[in-house]
Amino acid sequence: MQLVVNSYGSYIRKSGECFVVKIEDRSLEVAAKKISSILIATAAYITTDAIKLAIDNNIDIVFLDSRGDPYARIWHPKLGSTTLIRRRQLEIYGRPEALAFVREWCARKLENQIGFLKKLKKSREERRGELEGYIDEISISLEEMLRLRGTVEARRQEILGLEGRASRAYFQAISLIMPEGYRFAGRSRDPARDEFNAMLNYGYGMLYSIVEKSCIIAGLDPYAGFLHTDSYNKRSLVFDIIEMFRIYIEEPVVHMFTRRMVRDEFFEPVEQGVVLSREGRAALIDVINRALDETVEYRGRKVKVRNTIQMECHRIANKLIRGDMEEVTDDLNVIESESDTCSAEGDDACLGDI
């Protein structure tokens, strides 16, 4: 489980092999062996004994800012991997294998967008035609993406252009089905200009932390990406890999709005935008954690949604350490086949792999 500290002034200490969280006159005691990570989303106190208990149990302590972006992590991971993985990761950057990875990750993202819009379309007959138009736009970007060959360096702008075009269509479709008062004019960040983007940005921040941890455990270098360029302290590979999993945040956030779970007190105004209040953060964190703990079938196994991220990072590391890119090609062939099936067989033919 994930221990979330979201109340201002909370105090975290160690008691035996447990963490004790004290909030004013209330306290909660949780065994360290039951915790996978500690998420601190507000100003809080934590003792050095509690930090050591977390390190001894391979529990990462992640600090989030008001937008949900992780700005610090305390963790001493037991990697259990070799330098060979990171060496291979750097070696293939300028080769076609890197583009094969990027095409797969971006294609999965677009497949997830198409699948989600098709599910939304089923219960919205009055929006069916408009949603079909947006699905077609994303499908065209997907088809063009799968045709790209060469290196990432040569194709970067084309990939970003196709991804951007698909995302604009996707979020226009999402805005279309939002309740009155919560529709939005595209993506916005730092700060969000509307309530939907405030929730989505905070959820993405939670996801970045999970993906980064999964990369490190798998032996991948989170700073050595392929599509996203290098710069100081930029986790480029995390930004690359997260594309496959954004749907894990988008679905629960959309459902919070469409199922009337969102309240005005979930948000606070800031200069030129909106951020989540303490109540909003608590509600969103609870919904996302429940969604991530659901069980799904993934690559032939029944696992929790959150564990598919770790599985995927291990799969990437295994491909790199074997130097075997045939599996990437096989995955792309599956995506191309599914894309053809979507256009030929109708709405239910393809919901993506993630």
C-alpha positions as CSV (number, residue, x, y, z in Angstrom):
1,M,0.0,0.0,0.0
2,Q,1.0,3.6,-0.4
3,L,1.0,5.8,2.8
4,V,-0.2,9.3,1.8
5,V,0.4,12.2,4.1
6,N,-1.8,15.1,3.0
7,S,-2.6,17.0,6.2
8,Y,-0.5,20.1,7.0
9,G,1.7,19.7,10.1
10,S,1.6,15.9,10.1
11,Y,4.3,14.2,12.1
12,I,5.8,10.8,11.1
13,R,8.0,8.8,13.4
14,K,9.1,5.2,14.0
15,S,7.7,2.8,16.6
16,G,9.3,-0.6,16.4
17,E,8.8,-1.8,12.8
18,C,5.9,0.5,12.2
19,F,5.4,4.1,11.0
20,V,3.2,6.3,13.3
21,V,1.6,9.3,11.6
22,K,0.2,11.9,14.1
23,I,-2.2,14.6,12.9
24,E,-3.3,16.9,15.7
25,D,-5.0,14.6,18.2
26,R,-5.3,11.6,15.9
27,S,-2.7,9.0,15.1
28,L,-2.3,6.1,12.6
29,E,0.1,3.2,13.0
30,V,1.1,1.1,9.9
31,A,3.6,-1.8,9.7
32,A,6.5,-1.0,7.4
33,K,6.2,-4.4,5.6
34,K,2.7,-3.3,4.4
35,I,4.0,-0.1,2.7
36,S,5.5,0.2,-0.7
37,S,6.0,4.0,-0.7
38,I,5.3,7.1,1.4
39,L,3.9,10.1,-0.4
40,I,4.2,13.5,1.3
41,A,1.9,16.0,-0.3
42,T,2.1,18.9,2.2
43,A,4.3,20.5,4.8
44,A,5.1,17.7,7.3
45,Y,7.7,16.4,9.8
46,I,9.5,13.1,9.6
47,T,12.1,11.8,12.0
48,T,15.5,10.3,10.9
49,D,14.5,7.0,12.6
50,A,11.4,6.9,10.3
51,I,13.6,7.6,7.3
52,K,16.0,4.8,8.2
53,L,13.1,2.4,8.6
54,A,11.9,3.3,5.1
55,I,15.4,2.8,3.7
56,D,15.9,-0.5,5.4
57,N,12.6,-1.7,3.9
58,N,13.3,-0.3,0.4
59,I,10.4,2.1,0.8
60,D,10.8,5.4,-1.2
61,I,9.7,8.7,0.4
62,V,8.4,11.0,-2.3
63,F,7.6,14.7,-1.8
64,L,5.1,16.4,-4.1
65,D,4.5,20.1,-4.7
66,S,1.1,21.8,-5.0
67,R,0.8,20.7,-8.6
68,G,1.6,17.0,-7.8
69,D,5.1,17.1,-9.3
70,P,7.6,15.1,-7.4
71,Y,10.5,17.4,-6.3
72,A,12.5,15.1,-4.0
73,R,12.8,11.4,-3.2
74,I,14.6,9.7,-0.3
75,W,15.5,6.2,-1.2
76,H,18.4,3.8,-1.2
77,P,17.3,1.2,-3.7
78,K,18.7,-2.3,-4.0
79,L,19.0,-2.3,-7.7
80,G,20.0,-5.9,-8.3
81,S,21.0,-5.0,-11.9
82,T,24.2,-4.6,-13.9
83,T,25.8,-1.7,-15.6
84,L,25.2,-3.5,-18.9
85,I,21.6,-2.4,-19.1
86,R,22.5,1.3,-18.8
87,R,25.4,0.8,-21.2
88,R,23.1,-0.7,-23.8
89,Q,20.6,2.1,-23.2
90,L,23.2,4.7,-24.2
91,E,24.6,2.6,-27.1
92,I,21.3,2.3,-29.0
93,Y,20.3,6.0,-28.9
94,G,21.4,6.8,-32.5
95,R,20.3,3.5,-33.9
96,P,17.0,2.3,-35.4
97,E,16.3,0.2,-32.3
98,A,15.7,3.4,-30.3
99,L,13.1,4.5,-32.8
100,A,11.5,1.1,-32.5
101,F,11.1,1.6,-28.8
102,V,9.7,5.1,-29.2
103,R,7.2,4.1,-31.9
104,E,6.0,1.3,-29.6
105,W,5.5,3.6,-26.6
106,C,3.8,6.3,-28.6
107,A,1.6,3.9,-30.5
108,R,0.5,2.4,-27.2
109,K,-0.5,5.8,-26.0
110,L,-2.6,6.5,-29.1
111,E,-4.2,3.1,-28.9
112,N,-5.2,3.8,-25.3
113,Q,-6.7,7.1,-26.4
114,I,-8.7,5.5,-29.1
115,G,-9.9,2.7,-26.8
116,F,-11.0,5.1,-24.1
117,L,-12.9,7.3,-26.5
118,K,-14.7,4.3,-27.9
119,K,-15.8,3.3,-24.5
120,L,-17.0,6.8,-23.8
121,K,-18.9,6.9,-27.1
122,K,-21.0,3.8,-26.3
123,S,-23.0,5.7,-23.6
124,R,-23.2,9.0,-25.5
125,E,-25.3,8.6,-28.5
126,E,-25.8,12.3,-28.9
127,R,-22.1,12.8,-29.2
128,R,-21.4,9.7,-31.3
129,G,-20.6,11.5,-34.6
130,E,-18.3,14.1,-33.1
131,L,-16.4,11.4,-31.0
132,E,-16.0,9.2,-34.1
133,G,-14.4,12.2,-35.9
134,Y,-11.8,12.6,-33.1
135,I,-11.2,8.9,-33.1
136,D,-10.5,9.0,-36.8
137,E,-8.0,11.9,-36.3
138,I,-6.1,9.9,-33.7
139,S,-6.2,6.8,-35.9
140,I,-4.6,8.7,-38.8
141,S,-1.7,9.8,-36.5
142,L,-1.3,6.3,-35.3
143,E,-1.0,4.9,-38.8
144,E,1.6,7.6,-39.7
145,M,3.5,6.9,-36.5
146,L,3.8,3.2,-37.3
147,R,5.2,3.9,-40.8
148,L,8.2,5.9,-39.4
149,R,11.7,4.4,-40.0
150,G,15.2,5.6,-39.4
151,T,16.5,7.1,-36.1
152,V,14.9,9.1,-33.4
153,E,17.1,12.1,-34.1
154,A,15.9,12.2,-37.8
155,R,12.2,11.6,-36.9
156,R,11.9,13.5,-33.6
157,Q,9.9,16.4,-34.9
158,E,7.6,14.2,-36.9
159,I,6.9,12.0,-33.9
160,L,6.2,15.1,-31.7
161,G,4.0,16.5,-34.4
162,L,1.9,13.4,-34.7
163,E,1.7,12.9,-31.0
164,G,0.7,16.6,-30.5
165,R,-2.0,16.3,-33.2
166,A,-3.5,13.2,-31.6
167,S,-3.4,14.8,-28.1
168,R,-5.3,17.9,-29.3
169,A,-8.0,15.7,-30.8
170,Y,-8.1,13.5,-27.7
171,F,-8.6,16.3,-25.2
172,Q,-11.1,18.1,-27.4
173,A,-13.1,14.9,-27.3
174,I,-12.7,14.7,-23.5
175,S,-13.8,18.3,-23.1
176,L,-16.9,17.6,-25.2
177,I,-18.2,15.0,-22.7
178,M,-17.4,17.0,-19.6
179,P,-20.4,18.3,-17.5
180,E,-21.3,22.0,-18.1
181,G,-19.0,24.2,-16.2
182,Y,-16.0,21.9,-16.4
183,R,-15.2,22.0,-20.1
184,F,-11.7,23.2,-21.0
185,A,-9.8,24.7,-23.9
186,G,-6.9,22.2,-24.2
187,R,-4.1,21.2,-21.9
188,S,-2.6,23.7,-19.5
189,R,0.2,23.5,-16.9
190,D,2.1,25.7,-14.4
191,P,-0.5,26.5,-13.4
192,A,-3.6,24.7,-14.8
193,R,-6.1,27.2,-16.1
194,D,-9.1,25.0,-15.2
195,E,-10.3,22.3,-12.8
196,F,-9.8,19.3,-15.1
197,N,-6.2,20.2,-15.9
198,A,-5.5,20.8,-12.2
199,M,-6.6,17.3,-11.4
200,L,-4.9,15.7,-14.4
201,N,-1.6,17.4,-13.7
202,Y,-1.6,16.3,-10.1
203,G,-2.4,12.7,-11.2
204,Y,0.4,12.8,-13.7
205,G,2.8,13.9,-11.0
206,M,1.9,10.8,-9.0
207,L,2.5,8.7,-12.1
208,Y,5.9,10.2,-12.7
209,S,7.0,9.0,-9.3
210,I,5.8,5.4,-9.9
211,V,7.5,5.2,-13.4
212,E,10.8,6.6,-12.1
213,K,10.9,4.1,-9.3
214,S,10.1,1.3,-11.7
215,C,12.9,2.4,-14.0
216,I,15.4,2.4,-11.2
217,I,14.4,-1.1,-9.9
218,A,14.7,-2.5,-13.4
219,G,18.2,-1.1,-13.8
220,L,17.3,1.6,-16.4
221,D,18.8,5.1,-16.2
222,P,15.8,7.5,-15.8
223,Y,17.8,10.4,-17.2
224,A,18.8,8.8,-20.5
225,G,15.8,9.0,-22.7
226,F,15.3,8.6,-26.5
227,L,12.5,10.9,-27.6
228,H,12.8,13.5,-24.9
229,T,16.1,15.4,-25.1
230,D,18.7,15.6,-22.4
231,S,19.1,18.5,-20.0
232,Y,20.2,19.1,-16.4
233,N,18.1,17.0,-13.9
234,K,15.6,16.0,-16.6
235,R,14.3,12.4,-16.3
236,S,14.0,11.9,-20.0
237,L,13.4,8.2,-20.0
238,V,10.6,8.6,-17.4
239,F,9.0,11.1,-19.8
240,D,9.3,8.6,-22.6
241,I,8.0,5.6,-20.8
242,I,5.1,7.3,-19.0
243,E,3.3,7.9,-22.3
244,M,2.1,4.2,-22.3
245,F,0.6,4.7,-18.8
246,R,-1.1,8.1,-18.9
247,I,-4.4,6.4,-19.4
248,Y,-4.1,5.1,-15.8
249,I,-4.6,8.6,-14.7
250,E,-6.9,10.0,-17.4
251,E,-9.7,7.4,-17.0
252,P,-10.2,7.9,-13.2
253,V,-9.9,11.7,-13.5
254,V,-12.5,11.8,-16.3
255,H,-14.8,9.5,-14.3
256,M,-14.6,11.8,-11.3
257,F,-16.1,14.6,-13.4
258,T,-18.6,12.6,-15.4
259,R,-19.9,10.8,-12.3
260,R,-20.3,14.1,-10.4
261,M,-17.7,13.3,-7.8
262,V,-16.0,16.7,-8.1
263,R,-16.9,19.6,-5.8
264,D,-16.0,23.2,-5.9
265,E,-14.1,23.0,-2.6
266,F,-11.6,20.7,-4.3
267,F,-10.0,23.7,-6.0
268,E,-8.2,26.9,-5.0
269,P,-7.5,29.9,-7.2
270,V,-3.9,31.1,-7.8
271,E,-2.5,33.7,-10.1
272,Q,-3.6,32.9,-13.6
273,G,-4.9,29.5,-12.7
274,V,-6.2,26.8,-10.4
275,V,-4.6,24.3,-8.0
276,L,-6.1,21.5,-5.9
277,S,-7.1,22.2,-2.3
278,R,-6.2,19.7,0.5
279,E,-9.7,18.2,0.1
280,G,-9.2,17.9,-3.7
281,R,-5.8,16.2,-3.3
282,A,-7.2,13.7,-0.8
283,A,-10.1,12.8,-3.0
284,L,-8.0,12.5,-6.2
285,I,-5.2,10.4,-4.5
286,D,-7.8,8.0,-3.1
287,V,-9.5,7.5,-6.5
288,I,-6.2,7.0,-8.3
289,N,-4.8,4.6,-5.8
290,R,-8.0,2.5,-5.9
291,A,-7.8,2.5,-9.7
292,L,-4.1,1.5,-9.6
293,D,-4.9,-1.4,-7.2
294,E,-7.5,-2.9,-9.5
295,T,-6.6,-6.3,-11.0
296,V,-6.2,-6.7,-14.8
297,E,-4.9,-9.2,-17.2
298,Y,-1.6,-8.1,-18.6
299,R,0.6,-10.1,-20.9
300,G,-1.1,-13.3,-19.8
301,R,-1.0,-12.6,-16.1
302,K,-3.5,-11.2,-13.6
303,V,-1.8,-8.4,-11.8
304,K,-2.6,-5.0,-10.2
305,V,-2.6,-2.1,-12.6
306,R,0.3,-0.4,-10.8
307,N,2.4,-3.5,-11.2
308,T,2.1,-3.5,-15.0
309,I,4.5,-0.4,-14.9
310,Q,7.2,-2.4,-13.2
311,M,6.6,-5.4,-15.5
312,E,7.0,-3.2,-18.6
313,C,10.2,-1.6,-17.3
314,H,11.7,-5.0,-16.6
315,R,10.7,-6.1,-20.2
316,I,12.5,-3.0,-21.6
317,A,15.6,-3.8,-19.5
318,N,15.5,-7.5,-20.6
319,K,15.4,-6.4,-24.3
320,L,18.4,-4.1,-23.8
321,I,20.5,-6.6,-21.9
322,R,19.8,-9.4,-24.5
323,G,20.5,-7.0,-27.3
324,D,17.4,-8.6,-28.9
325,M,15.0,-6.2,-30.6
326,E,12.8,-8.8,-32.3
327,E,10.3,-8.6,-29.5
328,V,9.9,-4.8,-30.1
329,T,9.2,-5.5,-33.8
330,D,6.7,-8.2,-32.8
331,D,4.9,-5.7,-30.5
332,L,4.8,-3.2,-33.3
333,N,3.4,-5.8,-35.7
334,V,0.6,-6.5,-33.2
335,I,-0.2,-2.8,-32.9
336,E,-0.4,-2.4,-36.7
337,S,-2.6,-5.5,-36.9
338,E,-4.9,-4.2,-34.2
339,S,-5.0,-0.8,-35.9
340,D,-6.2,-2.5,-39.1
341,T,-8.8,-4.5,-37.2
342,C,-10.1,-1.3,-35.6
343,S,-10.9,0.3,-39.0
344,A,-12.3,-2.9,-40.4
345,E,-14.3,-4.4,-37.6
346,G,-15.8,-1.5,-35.7
347,D,-15.9,-0.1,-32.2
348,D,-15.1,-3.1,-30.0
349,A,-12.3,-4.6,-32.1
350,C,-9.4,-2.8,-30.4
351,L,-9.0,-1.4,-26.9
352,G,-5.2,-1.5,-26.8
353,D,-2.8,-3.5,-24.7
354,I,-2.4,-1.2,-21.8
